[in-house]
Amino acid sequence: MTSILIQKIIINNEVQLWFRLYLNDIGDDIDQEIASESMAQIETDETISSTEKETIVMARKGQGKYRDLIIEKYGCCIITGINDERVLIASHIKPWVSSNNSERINKENGLLLTPTFDKLFDRGFISFRDTGLIMLSNHFSDENFKRVGLKGGEKFNLQITDEMKFFMDFHRDIVFMK
């Protein structure tokens, strides 16, 4: 089942809307619970400056400097080429909940993806080799990969750096479902 979540967020008395596309309901409640716990820890951490807290919180909500850095680096979804910023997601390679605070806002820990590919990447159904070659999980059907236009063997420009390889290794080893 596909659904869209729309949240109204108020930041510094400014109303913003946050959109998130879900391919299915499996795990969404768990993801939200983990994210809420992580946010609470950040907000109460006295070792983090208020400016850094705001940057991390904004990055988690798909706003702010992190998203701008990812958009600046790629300009469009690395898979589809879609460049409308209203539908692009600055996706973390090493998941936000597994990252430390500096990794959460590091542009080398990000890819720019459309919602469908962001969800496939987050759930470990796709990953990438350091060469940009896409990896398709055996836990997602070939029919569904065809439906989203993937057949395997496609190569994408990840603009990979040595630092980014660390994050991609983590994604392939921990997140990707082989």
OpenMM code with the backbone's topology and positions (N, CA, C; nanometers):
from openmm import Vec3, app, unit

residues = "MET THR SER ILE LEU ILE GLN LYS ILE ILE ILE ASN ASN GLU VAL GLN LEU TRP PHE ARG LEU TYR LEU ASN ASP ILE GLY ASP ASP ILE ASP GLN GLU ILE ALA SER GLU SER MET ALA GLN ILE GLU THR ASP GLU THR ILE SER SER THR GLU LYS GLU THR ILE VAL MET ALA ARG LYS GLY GLN GLY LYS TYR ARG ASP LEU ILE ILE GLU LYS TYR GLY CYS CYS ILE ILE THR GLY ILE ASN ASP GLU ARG VAL LEU ILE ALA SER HIS ILE LYS PRO TRP VAL SER SER ASN ASN SER GLU ARG ILE ASN LYS GLU ASN GLY LEU LEU LEU THR PRO THR PHE ASP LYS LEU PHE ASP ARG GLY PHE ILE SER PHE ARG ASP THR GLY LEU ILE MET LEU SER ASN HIS PHE SER ASP GLU ASN PHE LYS ARG VAL GLY LEU LYS GLY GLY GLU LYS PHE ASN LEU GLN ILE THR ASP GLU MET LYS PHE PHE MET ASP PHE HIS ARG ASP ILE VAL PHE MET LYS".split()
positions = [
    Vec3(0.0837, -0.1168, 0.0000),
    Vec3(0.0000, 0.0000, 0.0000),
    Vec3(0.0889, 0.1240, 0.0000),
    Vec3(0.0610, 0.2192, -0.0826),
    Vec3(0.1358, 0.3438, -0.0884),
    Vec3(0.0552, 0.4527, -0.0199),
    Vec3(0.1240, 0.5336, 0.0603),
    Vec3(0.0558, 0.6439, 0.1280),
    Vec3(0.1500, 0.7622, 0.1381),
    Vec3(0.0939, 0.8773, 0.1686),
    Vec3(0.1749, 0.9968, 0.1874),
    Vec3(0.1415, 1.0563, 0.3235),
    Vec3(0.2444, 1.0948, 0.3943),
    Vec3(0.2289, 1.1588, 0.5241),
    Vec3(0.2550, 1.3079, 0.5051),
    Vec3(0.1652, 1.3898, 0.5535),
    Vec3(0.1827, 1.5348, 0.5481),
    Vec3(0.1812, 1.5847, 0.6915),
    Vec3(0.2901, 1.6507, 0.7309),
    Vec3(0.2985, 1.7042, 0.8660),
    Vec3(0.3162, 1.8550, 0.8602),
    Vec3(0.2460, 1.9217, 0.9484),
    Vec3(0.2607, 2.0657, 0.9647),
    Vec3(0.3619, 2.0870, 1.0766),
    Vec3(0.4702, 2.1570, 1.0469),
    Vec3(0.5776, 2.1809, 1.1435),
    Vec3(0.5925, 2.3309, 1.1617),
    Vec3(0.6045, 2.3734, 1.2852),
    Vec3(0.6267, 2.5152, 1.3130),
    Vec3(0.7683, 2.5318, 1.3653),
    Vec3(0.8492, 2.6067, 1.2913),
    Vec3(0.9880, 2.6331, 1.3274),
    Vec3(1.0064, 2.7842, 1.3304),
    Vec3(1.0477, 2.8355, 1.4465),
    Vec3(1.0649, 2.9799, 1.4643),
    Vec3(0.9411, 3.0572, 1.4196),
    Vec3(0.8244, 3.0101, 1.4615),
    Vec3(0.6952, 3.0718, 1.4290),
    Vec3(0.6629, 3.0705, 1.2802),
    Vec3(0.7331, 2.9892, 1.2023),
    Vec3(0.7068, 2.9772, 1.0589),
    Vec3(0.6479, 2.8389, 1.0319),
    Vec3(0.5332, 2.8348, 0.9662),
    Vec3(0.4665, 2.7086, 0.9361),
    Vec3(0.5277, 2.6498, 0.8090),
    Vec3(0.5679, 2.5215, 0.8201),
    Vec3(0.6225, 2.4504, 0.7050),
    Vec3(0.5492, 2.3182, 0.6936),
    Vec3(0.5349, 2.2681, 0.5720),
    Vec3(0.4742, 2.1376, 0.5495),
    Vec3(0.5838, 2.0393, 0.5138),
    Vec3(0.5765, 1.9188, 0.5695),
    Vec3(0.6735, 1.8136, 0.5458),
    Vec3(0.5998, 1.6963, 0.4856),
    Vec3(0.6446, 1.6489, 0.3698),
    Vec3(0.5807, 1.5402, 0.2980),
    Vec3(0.6727, 1.4190, 0.2977),
    Vec3(0.6150, 1.3009, 0.3158),
    Vec3(0.6940, 1.1777, 0.3117),
    Vec3(0.6090, 1.0694, 0.2464),
    Vec3(0.6596, 1.0091, 0.1401),
    Vec3(0.5913, 0.9020, 0.0694),
    Vec3(0.6327, 0.7679, 0.1287),
    Vec3(0.5354, 0.6812, 0.1571),
    Vec3(0.5613, 0.5484, 0.2093),
    Vec3(0.5125, 0.4456, 0.1080),
    Vec3(0.6014, 0.3492, 0.0726),
    Vec3(0.5636, 0.2434, -0.0196),
    Vec3(0.4732, 0.1408, 0.0471),
    Vec3(0.4921, 0.1208, 0.1776),
    Vec3(0.4064, 0.0294, 0.2517),
    Vec3(0.4116, 0.0675, 0.3980),
    Vec3(0.3330, 0.0014, 0.4779),
    Vec3(0.3236, 0.0359, 0.6195),
    Vec3(0.4225, -0.0392, 0.7068),
    Vec3(0.4962, -0.1344, 0.6515),
    Vec3(0.5854, -0.2170, 0.7326),
    Vec3(0.6989, -0.1319, 0.7868),
    Vec3(0.7113, -0.1269, 0.9170),
    Vec3(0.8232, -0.0598, 0.9808),
    Vec3(0.8093, 0.0891, 0.9999),
    Vec3(0.7086, 0.1529, 0.9430),
    Vec3(0.6980, 0.2980, 0.9539),
    Vec3(0.6809, 0.3433, 1.0983),
    Vec3(0.5984, 0.2702, 1.1760),
    Vec3(0.5798, 0.3070, 1.3162),
    Vec3(0.7105, 0.2954, 1.3926),
    Vec3(0.7883, 0.1914, 1.3637),
    Vec3(0.9174, 0.1721, 1.4298),
    Vec3(1.0118, 0.2850, 1.3935),
    Vec3(1.0193, 0.3205, 1.2640),
    Vec3(1.1061, 0.4297, 1.2198),
    Vec3(1.0705, 0.5593, 1.2909),
    Vec3(0.9410, 0.5900, 1.3006),
    Vec3(0.8965, 0.7132, 1.3641),
    Vec3(0.9324, 0.7145, 1.5126),
    Vec3(0.9160, 0.5988, 1.5792),
    Vec3(0.9465, 0.5902, 1.7225),
    Vec3(1.0959, 0.6112, 1.7472),
    Vec3(1.1811, 0.5475, 1.6660),
    Vec3(1.3258, 0.5636, 1.6799),
    Vec3(1.3650, 0.7080, 1.6548),
    Vec3(1.3089, 0.7678, 1.5504),
    Vec3(1.3407, 0.9073, 1.5180),
    Vec3(1.3001, 1.0003, 1.6318),
    Vec3(1.1835, 0.9781, 1.6910),
    Vec3(1.1367, 1.0620, 1.8020),
    Vec3(1.2294, 1.0511, 1.9226),
    Vec3(1.2729, 0.9286, 1.9533),
    Vec3(1.3652, 0.9094, 2.0650),
    Vec3(1.4979, 0.9798, 2.0381),
    Vec3(1.5496, 0.9688, 1.9165),
    Vec3(1.6759, 1.0332, 1.8812),
    Vec3(1.6649, 1.1847, 1.8906),
    Vec3(1.5526, 1.2395, 1.8456),
    Vec3(1.5315, 1.3838, 1.8509),
    Vec3(1.5292, 1.4316, 1.9956),
    Vec3(1.4634, 1.3554, 2.0821),
    Vec3(1.4564, 1.3932, 2.2234),
    Vec3(1.5946, 1.3929, 2.2866),
    Vec3(1.6778, 1.2957, 2.2505),
    Vec3(1.8143, 1.2898, 2.3033),
    Vec3(1.8954, 1.4111, 2.2583),
    Vec3(1.8802, 1.4504, 2.1336),
    Vec3(1.9537, 1.5660, 2.0812),
    Vec3(1.9102, 1.6930, 2.1537),
    Vec3(1.7794, 1.7101, 2.1701),
    Vec3(1.7274, 1.8319, 2.2324),
    Vec3(1.7705, 1.8475, 2.3778),
    Vec3(1.7972, 1.7361, 2.4472),
    Vec3(1.8376, 1.7438, 2.5881),
    Vec3(1.9880, 1.7312, 2.6085),
    Vec3(2.0646, 1.7086, 2.5019),
    Vec3(2.2100, 1.6929, 2.5120),
    Vec3(2.2761, 1.8279, 2.5362),
    Vec3(2.3333, 1.8449, 2.6537),
    Vec3(2.3949, 1.9730, 2.6909),
    Vec3(2.5334, 1.9922, 2.6308),
    Vec3(2.5886, 1.8889, 2.5667),
    Vec3(2.7208, 1.9017, 2.5041),
    Vec3(2.7118, 1.9590, 2.3628),
    Vec3(2.5908, 1.9736, 2.3114),
    Vec3(2.5703, 2.0251, 2.1758),
    Vec3(2.5202, 2.1684, 2.1854),
    Vec3(2.5814, 2.2567, 2.1061),
    Vec3(2.5382, 2.3965, 2.1060),
    Vec3(2.3978, 2.4073, 2.0473),
    Vec3(2.3281, 2.5141, 2.0801),
    Vec3(2.1916, 2.5322, 2.0302),
    Vec3(2.1899, 2.5438, 1.8778),
    Vec3(2.2939, 2.6037, 1.8194),
    Vec3(2.3017, 2.6159, 1.6734),
    Vec3(2.3159, 2.4779, 1.6094),
    Vec3(2.4027, 2.3934, 1.6679),
    Vec3(2.4213, 2.2592, 1.6140),
    Vec3(2.2942, 2.1759, 1.6315),
    Vec3(2.2264, 2.1916, 1.7450),
    Vec3(2.1000, 2.1207, 1.7671),
    Vec3(1.9992, 2.1571, 1.6585),
    Vec3(1.9884, 2.2859, 1.6304),
    Vec3(1.8930, 2.3312, 1.5289),
    Vec3(1.9290, 2.2743, 1.3927),
    Vec3(2.0593, 2.2710, 1.3587),
    Vec3(2.1034, 2.2162, 1.2299),
    Vec3(2.0662, 2.0689, 1.2191),
    Vec3(2.0896, 1.9934, 1.3270),
    Vec3(2.0592, 1.8504, 1.3259),
    Vec3(1.9088, 1.8278, 1.3161),
    Vec3(1.8318, 1.9008, 1.3935),
    Vec3(1.6860, 1.8875, 1.3901),
    Vec3(1.6330, 1.9235, 1.2517),
    Vec3(1.6836, 2.0314, 1.1940),
    Vec3(1.6397, 2.0723, 1.0597),
    Vec3(1.6779, 1.9670, 0.9560),
    Vec3(1.7978, 1.9077, 0.9693),
    Vec3(1.8396, 1.8035, 0.8754),
    Vec3(1.7449, 1.6847, 0.8834),
    Vec3(1.7038, 1.6474, 1.0043),
    Vec3(1.6137, 1.5342, 1.0214),
    Vec3(1.4782, 1.5623, 0.9597),
    Vec3(1.4354, 1.6845, 0.9630),
    Vec3(1.3044, 1.7198, 0.9090),
    Vec3(1.3107, 1.7511, 0.7598),
    Vec3(1.4245, 1.7244, 0.6981),
    Vec3(1.4360, 1.7445, 0.5539),
    Vec3(1.4566, 1.8891, 0.5162),
    Vec3(1.4979, 1.9720, 0.6094),
    Vec3(1.5145, 2.1137, 0.5849),
    Vec3(1.6604, 2.1511, 0.6080),
    Vec3(1.6892, 2.2765, 0.5868),
    Vec3(1.8138, 2.3342, 0.6327),
    Vec3(1.9367, 2.3041, 0.5509),
    Vec3(2.0486, 2.3246, 0.6172),
    Vec3(2.1794, 2.3215, 0.5527),
    Vec3(2.2115, 2.1861, 0.4895),
    Vec3(2.1835, 2.0756, 0.5596),
    Vec3(2.2144, 1.9430, 0.5056),
    Vec3(2.1459, 1.9222, 0.3709),
    Vec3(2.0180, 1.9484, 0.3653),
    Vec3(1.9430, 1.9297, 0.2410),
    Vec3(1.9984, 2.0210, 0.1311),
    Vec3(2.0295, 2.1456, 0.1672),
    Vec3(2.0857, 2.2392, 0.0694),
    Vec3(2.2182, 2.1882, 0.0133),
    Vec3(2.3027, 2.1310, 0.1000),
    Vec3(2.4321, 2.0780, 0.0556),
    Vec3(2.4139, 1.9615, -0.0420),
    Vec3(2.3177, 1.8747, -0.0136),
    Vec3(2.2925, 1.7599, -0.1011),
    Vec3(2.2353, 1.8066, -0.2349),
    Vec3(2.1436, 1.9015, -0.2307),
    Vec3(2.0869, 1.9565, -0.3550),
    Vec3(2.1966, 2.0255, -0.4357),
    Vec3(2.2828, 2.1003, -0.3688),
    Vec3(2.3928, 2.1686, -0.4373),
    Vec3(2.4887, 2.0679, -0.5012),
    Vec3(2.5158, 1.9576, -0.4319),
    Vec3(2.6087, 1.8565, -0.4842),
    Vec3(2.5528, 1.7872, -0.6079),
    Vec3(2.4258, 1.7492, -0.6048),
    Vec3(2.3699, 1.6681, -0.7122),
    Vec3(2.2807, 1.7450, -0.8093),
    Vec3(2.1965, 1.8330, -0.7605),
    Vec3(2.1084, 1.9100, -0.8476),
    Vec3(1.9842, 1.8364, -0.8941),
    Vec3(1.9890, 1.7032, -0.8923),
    Vec3(1.8745, 1.6237, -0.9353),
    Vec3(1.8860, 1.4843, -0.8751),
    Vec3(1.7779, 1.4095, -0.8816),
    Vec3(1.7800, 1.2711, -0.8347),
    Vec3(1.8854, 1.1948, -0.9144),
    Vec3(1.9715, 1.1228, -0.8450),
    Vec3(2.0797, 1.0523, -0.9148),
    Vec3(2.0287, 0.9384, -1.0027),
    Vec3(1.9056, 0.8935, -0.9801),
    Vec3(1.8502, 0.7829, -1.0585),
    Vec3(1.7596, 0.8334, -1.1699),
    Vec3(1.6677, 0.9236, -1.1386),
    Vec3(1.5668, 0.9651, -1.2374),
    Vec3(1.6036, 1.0923, -1.3129),
    Vec3(1.6902, 1.1749, -1.2541),
    Vec3(1.7218, 1.3042, -1.3141),
    Vec3(1.6196, 1.4118, -1.2825),
    Vec3(1.5167, 1.3801, -1.2040),
    Vec3(1.4169, 1.4801, -1.1656),
    Vec3(1.4849, 1.5876, -1.0821),
    Vec3(1.4599, 1.7151, -1.1165),
    Vec3(1.5284, 1.8247, -1.0475),
    Vec3(1.4338, 1.9202, -0.9749),
    Vec3(1.3093, 1.8850, -0.9593),
    Vec3(1.2130, 1.9676, -0.8867),
    Vec3(1.2351, 1.9472, -0.7367),
    Vec3(1.2914, 2.0464, -0.6707),
    Vec3(1.3290, 2.0356, -0.5297),
    Vec3(1.2116, 2.0036, -0.4388),
    Vec3(1.0907, 2.0309, -0.4820),
    Vec3(0.9736, 2.0034, -0.3983),
    Vec3(0.9526, 1.8551, -0.3749),
    Vec3(1.0073, 1.7701, -0.4616),
    Vec3(0.9867, 1.6260, -0.4460),
    Vec3(1.1158, 1.5496, -0.4180),
    Vec3(1.2261, 1.6188, -0.4027),
    Vec3(1.3537, 1.5515, -0.3796),
    Vec3(1.3825, 1.5360, -0.2311),
    Vec3(1.4454, 1.4245, -0.1971),
    Vec3(1.4798, 1.3941, -0.0586),
    Vec3(1.6309, 1.3803, -0.0463),
    Vec3(1.6861, 1.4498, 0.0518),
    Vec3(1.8276, 1.4341, 0.0855),
    Vec3(1.8363, 1.3106, 0.1743),
    Vec3(1.8652, 1.1977, 0.1117),
    Vec3(1.8632, 1.0685, 0.1799),
    Vec3(1.9987, 1.0396, 0.2436),
    Vec3(1.9968, 0.9957, 0.3675),
    Vec3(2.1212, 0.9572, 0.4350),
    Vec3(2.1652, 0.8190, 0.3877),
    Vec3(2.2939, 0.8047, 0.3583),
    Vec3(2.3493, 0.6755, 0.3180),
    Vec3(2.3613, 0.5867, 0.4417),
    Vec3(2.4357, 0.6339, 0.5410),
    Vec3(2.4358, 0.5683, 0.6724),
    Vec3(2.3153, 0.6268, 0.7438),
    Vec3(2.2186, 0.5451, 0.7809),
    Vec3(2.0934, 0.5980, 0.8355),
    Vec3(2.1136, 0.6982, 0.9485),
    Vec3(2.0225, 0.7930, 0.9535),
    Vec3(2.0271, 0.9002, 1.0525),
    Vec3(2.0354, 0.8438, 1.1937),
    Vec3(1.9564, 0.7409, 1.2240),
    Vec3(1.9538, 0.6844, 1.3589),
    Vec3(2.0824, 0.6106, 1.3929),
    Vec3(2.1611, 0.5707, 1.2940),
    Vec3(2.2876, 0.5002, 1.3174),
    Vec3(2.4075, 0.5942, 1.3157),
    Vec3(2.3851, 0.7183, 1.2782),
    Vec3(2.4943, 0.8152, 1.2609),
    Vec3(2.5153, 0.8976, 1.3867),
    Vec3(2.6408, 0.9449, 1.4030),
    Vec3(2.6649, 1.0419, 1.5087),
    Vec3(2.6261, 1.1798, 1.4553),
    Vec3(2.6314, 1.2806, 1.5400),
    Vec3(2.5823, 1.4129, 1.5007),
    Vec3(2.6568, 1.4715, 1.3814),
    Vec3(2.7886, 1.4538, 1.3731),
    Vec3(2.8614, 1.5105, 1.2589),
    Vec3(2.8294, 1.4347, 1.1300),
    Vec3(2.8069, 1.3027, 1.1388),
    Vec3(2.7706, 1.2242, 1.0209),
    Vec3(2.6319, 1.2622, 0.9694),
    Vec3(2.5435, 1.3022, 1.0607),
    Vec3(2.4062, 1.3375, 1.0232),
    Vec3(2.3998, 1.4594, 0.9326),
    Vec3(2.4968, 1.5479, 0.9428),
    Vec3(2.4946, 1.6710, 0.8627),
    Vec3(2.6087, 1.6764, 0.7608),
    Vec3(2.6760, 1.5626, 0.7388),
    Vec3(2.7879, 1.5530, 0.6457),
    Vec3(2.7342, 1.5263, 0.5047),
    Vec3(2.7679, 1.6136, 0.4108),
    Vec3(2.7145, 1.5971, 0.2748),
    Vec3(2.7644, 1.4696, 0.2066),
    Vec3(2.8743, 1.4123, 0.2544),
    Vec3(2.9241, 1.2875, 0.1959),
    Vec3(2.8407, 1.1677, 0.2423),
    Vec3(2.7498, 1.1901, 0.3351),
    Vec3(2.6585, 1.0865, 0.3828),
    Vec3(2.5206, 1.1052, 0.3193),
    Vec3(2.5164, 1.1564, 0.1982),
    Vec3(2.3870, 1.1823, 0.1376),
    Vec3(2.3804, 1.1545, -0.0107),
    Vec3(2.2609, 1.1206, -0.0542),
    Vec3(2.2269, 1.1075, -0.1953),
    Vec3(2.0968, 1.1844, -0.2166),
    Vec3(2.0775, 1.2370, -0.3348),
    Vec3(1.9531, 1.3066, -0.3675),
    Vec3(1.8650, 1.2113, -0.4480),
    Vec3(1.7475, 1.1804, -0.3912),
    Vec3(1.6594, 1.0801, -0.4499),
    Vec3(1.5149, 1.1278, -0.4503),
    Vec3(1.4363, 1.0740, -0.5415),
    Vec3(1.2916, 1.0944, -0.5383),
    Vec3(1.2348, 1.0011, -0.4311),
    Vec3(1.1120, 1.0258, -0.3841),
    Vec3(1.0581, 0.9487, -0.2708),
    Vec3(1.0597, 0.7966, -0.2878),
    Vec3(1.0251, 0.7462, -0.4039),
    Vec3(1.0234, 0.6007, -0.4239),
    Vec3(1.1624, 0.5421, -0.4054),
    Vec3(1.2624, 0.6041, -0.4673),
    Vec3(1.3983, 0.5511, -0.4579),
    Vec3(1.4588, 0.5756, -0.3204),
    Vec3(1.4181, 0.6837, -0.2542),
    Vec3(1.4606, 0.7073, -0.1163),
    Vec3(1.4123, 0.5927, -0.0278),
    Vec3(1.2877, 0.5526, -0.0427),
    Vec3(1.2324, 0.4451, 0.0393),
    Vec3(1.2997, 0.3120, 0.0061),
    Vec3(1.3221, 0.2836, -0.1207),
    Vec3(1.3910, 0.1595, -0.1590),
    Vec3(1.5319, 0.1558, -0.0999),
    Vec3(1.6008, 0.2697, -0.1018),
    Vec3(1.7361, 0.2795, -0.0473),
    Vec3(1.7333, 0.2670, 0.1054),
    Vec3(1.6425, 0.3397, 0.1707),
    Vec3(1.6313, 0.3341, 0.3176),
    Vec3(1.5994, 0.1937, 0.3676),
    Vec3(1.5163, 0.1217, 0.2954),
    Vec3(1.4746, -0.0118, 0.3381),
    Vec3(1.5733, -0.1203, 0.2960),
    Vec3(1.6789, -0.0832, 0.2216),
    Vec3(1.7807, -0.1798, 0.1831),
    Vec3(1.7468, -0.2625, 0.0614),
    Vec3(1.6492, -0.2186, -0.0177),
    Vec3(1.6151, -0.2911, -0.1396),
    Vec3(1.7089, -0.2559, -0.2553),
    Vec3(1.7752, -0.1398, -0.2459),
    Vec3(1.8781, -0.1036, -0.3431),
    Vec3(1.9983, -0.0480, -0.2665),
    Vec3(2.1148, -0.0603, -0.3284),
    Vec3(2.2368, 0.0033, -0.2792),
    Vec3(2.3241, 0.0282, -0.4011),
    Vec3(2.4450, 0.0741, -0.3786),
    Vec3(2.5343, 0.1066, -0.4893),
    Vec3(2.6758, 0.0596, -0.4593),
    Vec3(2.7436, 0.0150, -0.5624),
    Vec3(2.8874, -0.0116, -0.5518),
    Vec3(2.9579, 0.1239, -0.5620),
    Vec3(3.0840, 0.1283, -0.5237),
    Vec3(3.1588, 0.2541, -0.5299),
    Vec3(3.1710, 0.3070, -0.6726),
    Vec3(3.1535, 0.2207, -0.7709),
    Vec3(3.1594, 0.2608, -0.9122),
    Vec3(3.0299, 0.3267, -0.9592),
    Vec3(2.9247, 0.3216, -0.8751),
    Vec3(2.7941, 0.3755, -0.9124),
    Vec3(2.6984, 0.2706, -0.9648),
    Vec3(2.7445, 0.1460, -0.9772),
    Vec3(2.6597, 0.0365, -1.0232),
    Vec3(2.5555, 0.0049, -0.9173),
    Vec3(2.4289, 0.0015, -0.9589),
    Vec3(2.3212, -0.0239, -0.8631),
    Vec3(2.3162, -0.1722, -0.8275),
    Vec3(2.2833, -0.1986, -0.7019),
    Vec3(2.2660, -0.3347, -0.6519),
    Vec3(2.1185, -0.3524, -0.6181),
    Vec3(2.0580, -0.4600, -0.6647),
    Vec3(1.9170, -0.4876, -0.6392),
    Vec3(1.9046, -0.6042, -0.5417),
    Vec3(1.8242, -0.5871, -0.4398),
    Vec3(1.8048, -0.6896, -0.3380),
    Vec3(1.7179, -0.8035, -0.3900),
    Vec3(1.7471, -0.9229, -0.3417),
    Vec3(1.6632, -1.0387, -0.3723),
    Vec3(1.5336, -1.0364, -0.2924),
    Vec3(1.5213, -0.9416, -0.1999),
    Vec3(1.4033, -0.9332, -0.1136),
    Vec3(1.2958, -0.8408, -0.1710),
    Vec3(1.3131, -0.7990, -0.2942),
    Vec3(1.2153, -0.7150, -0.3649),
    Vec3(1.2016, -0.7780, -0.5025),
    Vec3(1.0824, -0.7993, -0.5498),
    Vec3(1.0616, -0.8779, -0.6714),
    Vec3(1.1131, -0.8074, -0.7969),
    Vec3(1.1552, -0.8894, -0.8929),
    Vec3(1.1971, -0.8370, -1.0231),
    Vec3(1.0842, -0.7588, -1.0889),
    Vec3(0.9598, -0.8062, -1.0698),
    Vec3(0.8434, -0.7362, -1.1254),
    Vec3(0.8327, -0.5947, -1.0696),
    Vec3(0.8518, -0.5810, -0.9383),
    Vec3(0.8446, -0.4479, -0.8786),
    Vec3(0.9623, -0.3609, -0.9204),
    Vec3(1.0795, -0.4197, -0.9348),
    Vec3(1.1929, -0.3416, -0.9869),
    Vec3(1.1623, -0.2928, -1.1288),
    Vec3(1.1006, -0.3777, -1.2103),
    Vec3(1.0609, -0.3361, -1.3459),
    Vec3(0.9616, -0.2213, -1.3401),
    Vec3(0.8686, -0.2284, -1.2451),
    Vec3(0.7669, -0.1238, -1.2319),
    Vec3(0.8283, 0.0129, -1.2023),
    Vec3(0.9408, 0.0154, -1.1314),
    Vec3(1.0069, 0.1439, -1.1028),
    Vec3(1.1194, 0.1726, -1.2014),
    Vec3(1.1320, 0.0879, -1.3040),
    Vec3(1.2267, 0.1146, -1.4117),
    Vec3(1.3686, 0.0657, -1.3878),
    Vec3(1.3869, -0.0291, -1.2974),
    Vec3(1.5210, -0.0835, -1.2724),
    Vec3(1.5269, -0.2287, -1.3166),
    Vec3(1.6346, -0.2646, -1.3842),
    Vec3(1.6533, -0.4037, -1.4239),
    Vec3(1.7862, -0.4590, -1.3757),
    Vec3(1.8688, -0.3740, -1.3187),
    Vec3(2.0016, -0.4158, -1.2737),
    Vec3(2.1040, -0.3828, -1.3804),
    Vec3(2.2257, -0.3580, -1.3387),
    Vec3(2.3319, -0.3247, -1.4334),
    Vec3(2.3418, -0.1766, -1.4640),
    Vec3(2.2460, -0.0954, -1.4152),
    Vec3(2.2512, 0.0480, -1.4386),
    Vec3(2.3620, 0.1097, -1.3522),
    Vec3(2.4240, 0.2114, -1.4078),
    Vec3(2.5324, 0.2802, -1.3379),
    Vec3(2.4945, 0.4279, -1.3244),
    Vec3(2.5136, 0.4823, -1.2033),
    Vec3(2.4746, 0.6199, -1.1750),
    Vec3(2.5942, 0.6973, -1.1206),
    Vec3(2.5918, 0.8284, -1.1434),
    Vec3(2.7011, 0.9139, -1.0982),
    Vec3(2.6785, 0.9549, -0.9527),
    Vec3(2.7443, 0.8841, -0.8615),
    Vec3(2.7314, 0.9130, -0.7190),
    Vec3(2.8244, 1.0256, -0.6736),
    Vec3(2.9146, 1.0670, -0.7607),
    Vec3(3.0183, 1.1645, -0.7241),
    Vec3(3.0908, 1.1156, -0.5990),
    Vec3(3.1318, 0.9902, -0.6032),
    Vec3(3.1890, 0.9227, -0.4869),
    Vec3(3.3235, 0.9826, -0.4466),
    Vec3(3.3409, 0.9974, -0.3173),
    Vec3(3.4675, 1.0439, -0.2599),
    Vec3(3.5146, 0.9363, -0.1630),
    Vec3(3.6388, 0.9477, -0.1165),
    Vec3(3.6886, 0.8505, -0.0191),
    Vec3(3.6027, 0.8496, 0.1067),
    Vec3(3.5614, 0.9679, 0.1513),
    Vec3(3.4783, 0.9758, 0.2711),
    Vec3(3.3412, 0.9110, 0.2472),
    Vec3(3.2870, 0.9310, 0.1290),
    Vec3(3.1564, 0.8740, 0.0958),
    Vec3(3.1633, 0.7206, 0.0903),
    Vec3(3.2792, 0.6657, 0.0525),
    Vec3(3.2949, 0.5195, 0.0463),
    Vec3(3.2698, 0.4554, 0.1829),
    Vec3(3.3117, 0.5235, 0.2905),
    Vec3(3.2869, 0.4745, 0.4258),
    Vec3(3.1371, 0.4566, 0.4492),
    Vec3(3.0580, 0.5569, 0.4110),
    Vec3(2.9135, 0.5509, 0.4307),
    Vec3(2.8494, 0.4448, 0.3408),
    Vec3(2.8967, 0.4339, 0.2165),
    Vec3(2.8421, 0.3322, 0.1254),
    Vec3(2.8753, 0.1922, 0.1747),
    Vec3(2.9970, 0.1728, 0.2306),
    Vec3(3.0320, 0.0420, 0.2889),
    Vec3(2.9331, 0.0050, 0.3984),
    Vec3(2.9027, 0.1014, 0.4848),
    Vec3(2.8068, 0.0772, 0.5928),
    Vec3(2.6717, 0.0370, 0.5341),
    Vec3(2.6258, 0.1120, 0.4335),
    Vec3(2.4945, 0.0828, 0.3743),
    Vec3(2.4916, -0.0579, 0.3138),
    Vec3(2.5960, -0.0923, 0.2389),
    Vec3(2.5994, -0.2257, 0.1760),
    Vec3(2.6071, -0.3378, 0.2797),
    Vec3(2.6855, -0.3152, 0.3869),
    Vec3(2.7064, -0.4198, 0.4874),
    Vec3(2.5913, -0.4335, 0.5866),
    Vec3(2.5291, -0.3224, 0.6252),
    Vec3(2.4316, -0.3239, 0.7333),
    Vec3(2.2870, -0.3075, 0.6831),
    Vec3(2.2651, -0.2162, 0.5890),
    Vec3(2.1284, -0.1825, 0.5472),
    Vec3(2.0801, -0.2699, 0.4311),
    Vec3(2.1644, -0.2869, 0.3315),
    Vec3(2.1250, -0.3602, 0.2096),
    Vec3(2.0897, -0.5045, 0.2426),
    Vec3(1.9745, -0.5483, 0.1925),
    Vec3(1.9307, -0.6869, 0.2129),
    Vec3(1.9772, -0.7712, 0.0937),
    Vec3(2.0756, -0.8520, 0.1177),
    Vec3(2.1358, -0.9340, 0.0114),
    Vec3(2.0467, -1.0488, -0.0292),
] * unit.nanometer
topology = app.Topology()
chain = topology.addChain("A")
for resn in residues:
    res = topology.addResidue(resn, chain)
    for name in ("N", "CA", "C"):
        topology.addAtom(name, app.Element.getBySymbol(name[0]), res)
